[in-house]
């Protein structure tokens, strides 16, 4: 066993205060008093998530609106085509009637 030589010295008061601040009754303190960076990061993540959800909702609404407009446009187009077809039939039948009338009056 080697002999150890030592000399007791008094610690500086600032060092004692520093070490004392590192402990509580429950044990070692956290290195940072408040983890503000974690709160800020959490808020930023939540805001980004809310932005993504809002963007998705807006896209879905816009797509539904576009589909509704497209369906309405197709309905109008079909209605117009039916009206044109009915108009042609009516003009063809009235032309046929006038042909029949002119042949029967000449008899």
DAFEN-V438460 format. One record per residue. N is the residue number from 1. PSI is psi in radians with two decimals (* if undefined). Layout:
# DAFEN-V438460
N/PSI ; N/PSI
This chain:
# DAFEN-V438460
1/2.11 ; 2/2.64 ; 3/2.42 ; 4/2.27 ; 5/2.37 ; 6/2.90 ; 7/2.23 ; 8/2.23 ; 9/2.72 ; 10/2.36 ; 11/2.58 ; 12/2.51 ; 13/-0.65 ; 14/-0.68 ; 15/-0.73 ; 16/-0.74 ; 17/-0.69 ; 18/-0.80 ; 19/-0.69 ; 20/-0.62 ; 21/-0.35 ; 22/-0.17 ; 23/2.64 ; 24/-3.05 ; 25/-0.48 ; 26/-0.21 ; 27/-2.60 ; 28/2.41 ; 29/2.79 ; 30/2.64 ; 31/-0.66 ; 32/2.47 ; 33/-0.75 ; 34/2.29 ; 35/1.17 ; 36/-0.60 ; 37/-0.58 ; 38/-0.70 ; 39/-0.77 ; 40/-0.77 ; 41/-0.75 ; 42/-0.75 ; 43/-0.74 ; 44/-0.75 ; 45/-0.76 ; 46/-0.72 ; 47/-0.71 ; 48/-0.75 ; 49/-0.73 ; 50/-0.69 ; 51/-0.72 ; 52/-0.77 ; 53/-0.78 ; 54/-0.73 ; 55/-0.74 ; 56/-0.78 ; 57/-0.75 ; 58/-0.68 ; 59/-0.71 ; 60/-0.77 ; 61/-0.73 ; 62/-0.69 ; 63/-0.73 ; 64/-0.71 ; 65/-0.75 ; 66/-0.73 ; 67/-0.69 ; 68/-0.73 ; 69/-0.70 ; 70/-0.75 ; 71/-0.72 ; 72/-0.69 ; 73/-0.72 ; 74/-0.68 ; 75/-0.79 ; 76/-0.70 ; 77/-0.78 ; 78/-0.74 ; 79/-0.74 ; 80/-0.72 ; 81/-0.69 ; 82/-0.75 ; 83/-0.71 ; 84/-0.70 ; 85/-0.72 ; 86/-0.65 ; 87/-0.70 ; 88/-0.71 ; 89/-0.74 ; 90/-0.72 ; 91/-0.61 ; 92/-0.75 ; 93/-0.62 ; 94/-0.57 ; 95/-0.66 ; 96/-0.70 ; 97/-0.72 ; 98/-0.58 ; 99/-0.73 ; 100/-0.75 ; 101/-0.73 ; 102/-0.60 ; 103/-0.63 ; 104/-0.51 ; 105/-0.44 ; 106/-0.30 ; 107/*
